[in-house]
Amino acid sequence: MVDLKTDGDVKEMAEMLDMISDKIPKILNGMMESLYSVDRAKTIGQSVGALYKELMESGIPEDAALKMSMDYMISIKDVSKMTKTD
Protein backbone atom coordinates (compact mmCIF):
# COMPACT_ATOMS: atom_id res chain seq x y z
CA MET A 1 0.00 0.00 0.00
CA VAL A 2 1.28 3.45 -0.92
CA ASP A 3 1.53 6.01 1.90
CA LEU A 4 0.73 9.38 0.34
CA LYS A 5 1.60 12.09 2.85
CA THR A 6 1.17 15.27 0.86
CA ASP A 7 -0.89 16.72 -1.95
CA GLY A 8 2.36 16.72 -3.95
CA ASP A 9 2.60 12.96 -3.55
CA VAL A 10 -0.98 12.54 -4.75
CA LYS A 11 -0.35 14.80 -7.73
CA GLU A 12 2.86 12.95 -8.58
CA MET A 13 1.07 9.60 -8.37
CA ALA A 14 -1.76 10.86 -10.61
CA GLU A 15 0.72 12.13 -13.20
CA MET A 16 2.55 8.80 -13.15
CA LEU A 17 -0.70 6.87 -13.64
CA ASP A 18 -1.69 9.16 -16.53
CA MET A 19 1.68 8.54 -18.18
CA ILE A 20 1.38 4.78 -17.71
CA SER A 21 -2.20 4.64 -19.02
CA ASP A 22 -1.06 6.52 -22.11
CA LYS A 23 2.07 4.47 -22.83
CA ILE A 24 0.94 0.90 -22.11
CA PRO A 25 -1.63 0.72 -24.96
CA LYS A 26 0.95 2.13 -27.38
CA ILE A 27 3.50 -0.49 -26.33
CA LEU A 28 0.95 -3.32 -26.67
CA ASN A 29 -0.21 -2.08 -30.08
CA GLY A 30 3.40 -1.93 -31.26
CA MET A 31 3.97 -5.49 -30.11
CA MET A 32 0.84 -6.72 -31.89
CA GLU A 33 1.79 -4.94 -35.12
CA SER A 34 5.23 -6.54 -35.04
CA LEU A 35 3.73 -10.01 -34.45
CA TYR A 36 1.10 -9.80 -37.20
CA SER A 37 2.86 -7.87 -39.93
CA VAL A 38 3.49 -9.13 -43.47
CA ASP A 39 7.22 -8.97 -42.79
CA ARG A 40 6.79 -11.08 -39.66
CA ALA A 41 4.75 -13.69 -41.56
CA LYS A 42 7.44 -13.85 -44.25
CA THR A 43 10.15 -14.29 -41.62
CA ILE A 44 8.21 -17.05 -39.86
CA GLY A 45 7.62 -18.84 -43.16
CA GLN A 46 11.29 -18.65 -44.02
CA SER A 47 12.21 -19.90 -40.55
CA VAL A 48 9.88 -22.90 -40.72
CA GLY A 49 11.00 -23.69 -44.27
CA ALA A 50 14.66 -23.47 -43.29
CA LEU A 51 14.07 -25.80 -40.35
CA TYR A 52 12.33 -28.35 -42.58
CA LYS A 53 15.07 -28.15 -45.20
CA GLU A 54 17.82 -28.53 -42.59
CA LEU A 55 16.09 -31.52 -41.02
CA MET A 56 15.71 -33.21 -44.40
CA GLU A 57 19.34 -32.52 -45.33
CA SER A 58 20.39 -33.99 -41.97
CA GLY A 59 18.75 -37.27 -42.86
CA ILE A 60 15.62 -36.96 -40.72
CA PRO A 61 12.78 -38.94 -42.32
CA GLU A 62 10.28 -36.75 -44.21
CA ASP A 63 7.34 -37.51 -41.91
CA ALA A 64 9.39 -36.70 -38.80
CA ALA A 65 10.79 -33.52 -40.38
CA LEU A 66 7.28 -32.41 -41.30
CA LYS A 67 5.99 -33.09 -37.77
CA MET A 68 8.92 -31.26 -36.20
CA SER A 69 8.38 -28.27 -38.51
CA MET A 70 4.67 -28.22 -37.71
CA ASP A 71 5.42 -28.39 -33.97
CA TYR A 72 7.80 -25.47 -34.38
CA MET A 73 5.10 -23.46 -36.17
CA ILE A 74 2.60 -24.29 -33.42
CA SER A 75 5.06 -23.12 -30.77
CA ILE A 76 5.38 -19.78 -32.57
CA LYS A 77 1.59 -19.56 -32.70
CA ASP A 78 1.32 -20.34 -28.98
CA VAL A 79 3.76 -17.58 -28.09
CA SER A 80 1.72 -15.18 -30.23
CA LYS A 81 -1.48 -16.17 -28.37
CA MET A 82 0.13 -15.41 -25.03
CA THR A 83 0.80 -11.84 -26.14
CA LYS A 84 -2.66 -11.25 -27.62
CA THR A 85 -4.56 -8.42 -25.88
CA ASP A 86 -8.15 -8.83 -27.10
DSSP file (Angstrom, degrees, kcal/mol; ACC not computed):
  #  RESIDUE AA STRUCTURE BP1 BP2  ACC     N-H-->O    O-->H-N    N-H-->O    O-->H-N    TCO  KAPPA ALPHA  PHI   PSI    X-CA   Y-CA   Z-CA
    1    1 A M              0   0    0      0, 0.0     2,-0.4     0, 0.0     0, 0.0   0.000 360.0 360.0 360.0 137.2    0.0    0.0    0.0
    2    2 A V        -     0   0    0      1,-0.0     2,-0.9     2,-0.0     0, 0.0  -0.682 360.0-145.8 -86.1 132.7    1.3    3.4   -0.9
    3    3 A D        -     0   0    0     -2,-0.4     2,-0.7     6,-0.0    -1,-0.0  -0.847  15.6-169.0-100.3 100.8    1.5    6.0    1.9
    4    4 A L        +     0   0    0     -2,-0.9     3,-0.0     1,-0.2    -2,-0.0  -0.822  11.8 172.1 -94.7 114.4    0.7    9.4    0.3
    5    5 A K        +     0   0    0     -2,-0.7     2,-0.3     1,-0.1    -1,-0.2   0.686  57.6  32.0 -98.5 -21.5    1.6   12.1    2.8
    6    6 A T  S  > S-     0   0    0      1,-0.1     4,-1.8     0, 0.0     3,-0.2  -0.889  77.5-112.4-135.1 164.1    1.2   15.3    0.9
    7    7 A D  H  > S+     0   0    0     -2,-0.3     4,-2.6     1,-0.2     5,-0.2   0.826 118.8  60.2 -61.5 -31.0   -0.9   16.7   -1.9
    8    8 A G  H  > S+     0   0    0      2,-0.2     4,-2.6     1,-0.2    -1,-0.2   0.887 102.8  50.4 -63.7 -39.7    2.4   16.7   -3.9
    9    9 A D  H  > S+     0   0    0      2,-0.2     4,-2.5     1,-0.2    -1,-0.2   0.907 111.1  48.4 -63.8 -41.9    2.6   13.0   -3.5
   10   10 A V  H  X S+     0   0    0     -4,-1.8     4,-2.4     2,-0.2    -2,-0.2   0.924 112.9  47.6 -64.4 -44.3   -1.0   12.5   -4.7
   11   11 A K  H  X S+     0   0    0     -4,-2.6     4,-2.4     2,-0.2    -2,-0.2   0.915 112.1  49.8 -63.3 -42.8   -0.4   14.8   -7.7
   12   12 A E  H  X S+     0   0    0     -4,-2.6     4,-2.2     1,-0.2    -2,-0.2   0.906 111.4  49.0 -62.9 -41.8    2.9   13.0   -8.6
   13   13 A M  H  X S+     0   0    0     -4,-2.5     4,-2.4     2,-0.2    -2,-0.2   0.907 110.9  50.4 -64.5 -42.1    1.1    9.6   -8.4
   14   14 A A  H  X S+     0   0    0     -4,-2.4     4,-2.3     1,-0.2    -2,-0.2   0.910 110.7  49.1 -63.3 -42.7   -1.8   10.9  -10.6
   15   15 A E  H  X S+     0   0    0     -4,-2.4     4,-2.2     2,-0.2    -1,-0.2   0.897 110.9  50.4 -63.2 -40.4    0.7   12.1  -13.2
   16   16 A M  H  X S+     0   0    0     -4,-2.2     4,-2.5     2,-0.2    -2,-0.2   0.916 110.7  48.6 -65.3 -42.8    2.6    8.8  -13.2
   17   17 A L  H  X S+     0   0    0     -4,-2.4     4,-2.8     2,-0.2    -2,-0.2   0.886 110.2  51.9 -64.8 -38.8   -0.7    6.9  -13.6
   18   18 A D  H  X S+     0   0    0     -4,-2.3     4,-1.3     2,-0.2    -1,-0.2   0.918 110.9  48.0 -61.2 -43.6   -1.7    9.2  -16.5
   19   19 A M  H  X S+     0   0    0     -4,-2.2     4,-2.2     2,-0.2    -2,-0.2   0.924 113.5  47.1 -63.8 -44.6    1.7    8.5  -18.2
   20   20 A I  H  X S+     0   0    0     -4,-2.5     4,-2.6     1,-0.2    -2,-0.2   0.926 109.9  52.1 -64.5 -44.8    1.4    4.8  -17.7
   21   21 A S  H  < S+     0   0    0     -4,-2.8    -1,-0.2     1,-0.2    -2,-0.2   0.759 113.5  46.2 -66.0 -22.9   -2.2    4.6  -19.0
   22   22 A D  H  X S+     0   0    0     -4,-1.3     4,-0.7    -3,-0.2    -1,-0.2   0.860 117.6  40.4 -82.2 -39.7   -1.1    6.5  -22.1
   23   23 A K  H  X S+     0   0    0     -4,-2.2     4,-2.3     2,-0.2     5,-0.2   0.850 102.5  65.1 -83.3 -36.2    2.1    4.5  -22.8
   24   24 A I  H  X S+     0   0    0     -4,-2.6     4,-2.6     1,-0.2     5,-0.2   0.927 102.4  47.9 -58.5 -49.8    0.9    0.9  -22.1
   25   25 A P  H  > S+     0   0    0      0, 0.0     4,-2.6     0, 0.0    -1,-0.2   0.883 111.9  51.5 -59.7 -36.0   -1.6    0.7  -25.0
   26   26 A K  H  X S+     0   0    0     -4,-0.7     4,-2.1     2,-0.2    -2,-0.2   0.905 110.6  47.9 -66.0 -40.7    1.0    2.1  -27.4
   27   27 A I  H  X S+     0   0    0     -4,-2.3     4,-2.1     2,-0.2    -1,-0.2   0.937 113.4  47.4 -64.6 -46.3    3.5   -0.5  -26.3
   28   28 A L  H  X S+     0   0    0     -4,-2.6     4,-2.3     1,-0.2    -2,-0.2   0.900 111.5  50.4 -63.4 -41.6    0.9   -3.3  -26.7
   29   29 A N  H  X S+     0   0    0     -4,-2.6     4,-2.5    -5,-0.2    -1,-0.2   0.901 109.5  51.6 -62.7 -40.6   -0.2   -2.1  -30.1
   30   30 A G  H  X S+     0   0    0     -4,-2.1     4,-1.9     1,-0.2    -1,-0.2   0.893 109.8  49.4 -62.6 -40.0    3.4   -1.9  -31.3
   31   31 A M  H  X S+     0   0    0     -4,-2.1     4,-1.8     2,-0.2    -2,-0.2   0.920 111.4  48.6 -64.9 -43.6    4.0   -5.5  -30.1
   32   32 A M  H  X S+     0   0    0     -4,-2.3     4,-2.1     1,-0.2    -2,-0.2   0.908 109.9  51.7 -64.5 -42.1    0.8   -6.7  -31.9
   33   33 A E  H  < S+     0   0    0     -4,-2.5     4,-0.2     1,-0.2    -1,-0.2   0.886 110.2  49.1 -62.2 -38.2    1.8   -4.9  -35.1
   34   34 A S  H  < S+     0   0    0     -4,-1.9     3,-0.4     1,-0.2    -1,-0.2   0.834 112.8  47.9 -72.0 -29.9    5.2   -6.5  -35.0
   35   35 A L  H  < S+     0   0    0     -4,-1.8    -2,-0.2     1,-0.2    -1,-0.2   0.831 119.8  36.2 -76.4 -32.6    3.7  -10.0  -34.5
   36   36 A Y  S  < S+     0   0    0     -4,-2.1    -1,-0.2    -5,-0.1    -2,-0.2   0.049  87.7 120.8-113.6  25.5    1.1   -9.8  -37.2
   37   37 A S  S  > S-     0   0    0     -3,-0.4     4,-2.3    -4,-0.2     5,-0.2  -0.462  72.4-116.3 -86.2 161.6    2.9   -7.9  -39.9
   38   38 A V  H  > S+     0   0    0      1,-0.2     4,-2.4     2,-0.2     5,-0.2   0.900 118.3  53.1 -60.5 -41.9    3.5   -9.1  -43.5
   39   39 A D  H  > S+     0   0    0      1,-0.2     4,-2.3     2,-0.2    -1,-0.2   0.899 108.2  50.0 -61.7 -40.3    7.2   -9.0  -42.8
   40   40 A R  H  > S+     0   0    0      2,-0.2     4,-2.6     1,-0.2    -1,-0.2   0.916 109.8  50.4 -64.9 -43.3    6.8  -11.1  -39.7
   41   41 A A  H  X S+     0   0    0     -4,-2.3     4,-2.6     1,-0.2    -2,-0.2   0.908 110.9  49.6 -61.4 -41.5    4.8  -13.7  -41.6
   42   42 A K  H  X S+     0   0    0     -4,-2.4     4,-2.4     2,-0.2    -2,-0.2   0.921 111.4  48.9 -63.0 -44.0    7.4  -13.8  -44.2
   43   43 A T  H  X S+     0   0    0     -4,-2.3     4,-2.3     2,-0.2    -2,-0.2   0.907 111.6  48.8 -63.0 -43.0   10.1  -14.3  -41.6
   44   44 A I  H  X S+     0   0    0     -4,-2.6     4,-2.8     2,-0.2     5,-0.2   0.926 111.2  50.4 -63.3 -44.9    8.2  -17.1  -39.9
   45   45 A G  H  X S+     0   0    0     -4,-2.6     4,-2.5     1,-0.2    -2,-0.2   0.908 111.7  47.5 -59.5 -43.2    7.6  -18.8  -43.2
   46   46 A Q  H  X S+     0   0    0     -4,-2.4     4,-2.5     2,-0.2    -1,-0.2   0.890 112.0  51.0 -64.8 -38.8   11.3  -18.6  -44.0
   47   47 A S  H  X S+     0   0    0     -4,-2.3     4,-2.2     2,-0.2    -2,-0.2   0.932 112.5  44.3 -64.9 -46.9   12.2  -19.9  -40.6
   48   48 A V  H  X S+     0   0    0     -4,-2.8     4,-2.5     2,-0.2    -2,-0.2   0.917 115.0  49.5 -64.6 -43.1    9.9  -22.9  -40.7
   49   49 A G  H  X S+     0   0    0     -4,-2.5     4,-2.6    -5,-0.2    -2,-0.2   0.900 110.4  50.1 -62.1 -41.8   11.0  -23.7  -44.3
   50   50 A A  H  X S+     0   0    0     -4,-2.5     4,-2.6     2,-0.2    -1,-0.2   0.888 110.1  50.8 -65.4 -39.1   14.7  -23.5  -43.3
   51   51 A L  H  X S+     0   0    0     -4,-2.2     4,-2.6     2,-0.2    -2,-0.2   0.948 111.7  47.1 -62.1 -48.1   14.1  -25.8  -40.4
   52   52 A Y  H  X S+     0   0    0     -4,-2.5     4,-2.5     1,-0.2    -2,-0.2   0.930 113.5  48.1 -58.9 -47.1   12.3  -28.4  -42.6
   53   53 A K  H  X S+     0   0    0     -4,-2.6     4,-2.7     1,-0.2    -1,-0.2   0.920 112.2  48.9 -61.3 -45.1   15.1  -28.2  -45.2
   54   54 A E  H  X S+     0   0    0     -4,-2.6     4,-1.3     1,-0.2    -1,-0.2   0.892 111.1  50.2 -64.0 -40.2   17.8  -28.5  -42.6
   55   55 A L  H  <>S+     0   0    0     -4,-2.6     5,-2.3     2,-0.2     4,-0.2   0.926 112.2  47.2 -63.3 -44.4   16.1  -31.5  -41.0
   56   56 A M  H ><5S+     0   0    0     -4,-2.5     3,-1.6     1,-0.2    -2,-0.2   0.922 111.6  50.1 -63.1 -44.4   15.7  -33.2  -44.4
   57   57 A E  H 3<5S+     0   0    0     -4,-2.7    -1,-0.2     1,-0.3    -2,-0.2   0.746 105.3  59.1 -66.7 -22.7   19.3  -32.5  -45.3
   58   58 A S  T 3<5S-     0   0    0     -4,-1.3    -1,-0.3    -5,-0.2    -2,-0.2   0.457 123.6-104.0 -85.1  -0.5   20.4  -34.0  -42.0
   59   59 A G  T < 5 +     0   0    0     -3,-1.6    -3,-0.2     1,-0.3    -2,-0.1   0.578  67.4 152.1  92.1   9.6   18.7  -37.3  -42.9
   60   60 A I      < -     0   0    0     -5,-2.3    -1,-0.3    -6,-0.2    -2,-0.1  -0.561  56.1-101.6 -70.4 135.1   15.6  -37.0  -40.7
   61   61 A P     >  -     0   0    0      0, 0.0     4,-2.8     0, 0.0     3,-0.4  -0.260  30.4-115.2 -58.4 147.1   12.8  -38.9  -42.3
   62   62 A E  H  > S+     0   0    0      1,-0.2     4,-2.6     2,-0.2     5,-0.2   0.875 113.8  50.3 -54.1 -45.6   10.3  -36.8  -44.2
   63   63 A D  H  > S+     0   0    0      1,-0.2     4,-2.0     2,-0.2    -1,-0.2   0.883 113.6  45.7 -64.6 -37.3    7.3  -37.5  -41.9
   64   64 A A  H  > S+     0   0    0     -3,-0.4     4,-2.8     2,-0.2    -2,-0.2   0.902 112.6  50.5 -69.8 -41.3    9.4  -36.7  -38.8
   65   65 A A  H  X S+     0   0    0     -4,-2.8     4,-2.2     2,-0.2    -2,-0.2   0.898 111.2  49.2 -63.3 -40.4   10.8  -33.5  -40.4
   66   66 A L  H  X S+     0   0    0     -4,-2.6     4,-2.5    -5,-0.2    -1,-0.2   0.923 112.4  47.5 -64.2 -44.6    7.3  -32.4  -41.3
   67   67 A K  H  X S+     0   0    0     -4,-2.0     4,-2.7     1,-0.2    -2,-0.2   0.924 112.4  49.2 -63.1 -44.6    6.0  -33.1  -37.8
   68   68 A M  H  X S+     0   0    0     -4,-2.8     4,-2.0     1,-0.2    -1,-0.2   0.893 112.1  48.7 -63.2 -39.2    8.9  -31.3  -36.2
   69   69 A S  H  X S+     0   0    0     -4,-2.2     4,-2.2     2,-0.2    -1,-0.2   0.896 111.9  48.8 -66.8 -41.0    8.4  -28.3  -38.5
   70   70 A M  H  X S+     0   0    0     -4,-2.5     4,-2.5     2,-0.2    -2,-0.2   0.908 110.2  51.2 -65.2 -41.5    4.7  -28.2  -37.7
   71   71 A D  H  X S+     0   0    0     -4,-2.7     4,-2.2     1,-0.2    -2,-0.2   0.893 109.1  51.6 -61.3 -39.6    5.4  -28.4  -34.0
   72   72 A Y  H  X S+     0   0    0     -4,-2.0     4,-1.8     2,-0.2    -1,-0.2   0.919 110.0  48.7 -62.4 -44.0    7.8  -25.5  -34.4
   73   73 A M  H  X S+     0   0    0     -4,-2.2     4,-2.2     1,-0.2    -2,-0.2   0.897 110.4  51.4 -63.4 -40.9    5.1  -23.5  -36.2
   74   74 A I  H  X S+     0   0    0     -4,-2.5     4,-2.8     1,-0.2    -1,-0.2   0.890 106.7  54.0 -63.7 -39.2    2.6  -24.3  -33.4
   75   75 A S  H  X S+     0   0    0     -4,-2.2     4,-2.0     2,-0.2    -1,-0.2   0.890 108.3  49.4 -64.3 -37.2    5.1  -23.1  -30.8
   76   76 A I  H  X S+     0   0    0     -4,-1.8     4,-2.0     2,-0.2    -1,-0.2   0.922 111.6  49.7 -63.8 -43.1    5.4  -19.8  -32.6
   77   77 A K  H  X S+     0   0    0     -4,-2.2     4,-2.2     1,-0.2    -2,-0.2   0.899 108.8  52.6 -61.8 -41.8    1.6  -19.6  -32.7
   78   78 A D  H  X S+     0   0    0     -4,-2.8     4,-1.7     1,-0.2    -1,-0.2   0.892 108.0  50.2 -63.2 -40.4    1.3  -20.3  -29.0
   79   79 A V  H  X S+     0   0    0     -4,-2.0     4,-0.9     1,-0.2    -1,-0.2   0.905 109.5  52.1 -63.6 -40.4    3.8  -17.6  -28.1
   80   80 A S  H >< S+     0   0    0     -4,-2.0     3,-0.7     1,-0.2     4,-0.5   0.892 106.7  53.4 -62.8 -39.6    1.7  -15.2  -30.2
   81   81 A K  H >< S+     0   0    0     -4,-2.2     3,-1.1     1,-0.2    -1,-0.2   0.876 102.8  57.8 -62.5 -37.3   -1.5  -16.2  -28.4
   82   82 A M  H 3< S+     0   0    0     -4,-1.7    -1,-0.2     1,-0.3    -2,-0.2   0.768 109.0  45.3 -66.1 -23.9    0.1  -15.4  -25.0
   83   83 A T  T << S+     0   0    0     -4,-0.9    -1,-0.3    -3,-0.7    -2,-0.2   0.476  84.7 118.6 -97.2  -2.9    0.8  -11.8  -26.1
   84   84 A K    <   -     0   0    0     -3,-1.1    -3,-0.0    -4,-0.5   -56,-0.0  -0.398  44.9-166.2 -67.9 139.1   -2.7  -11.2  -27.6
   85   85 A T              0   0    0      1,-0.1    -1,-0.1    -2,-0.1   -56,-0.0   0.466 360.0 360.0-107.6  -3.5   -4.6   -8.4  -25.9
   86   86 A D              0   0    0      0, 0.0    -1,-0.1     0, 0.0    -2,-0.0   0.498 360.0 360.0-101.0 360.0   -8.1   -8.8  -27.1
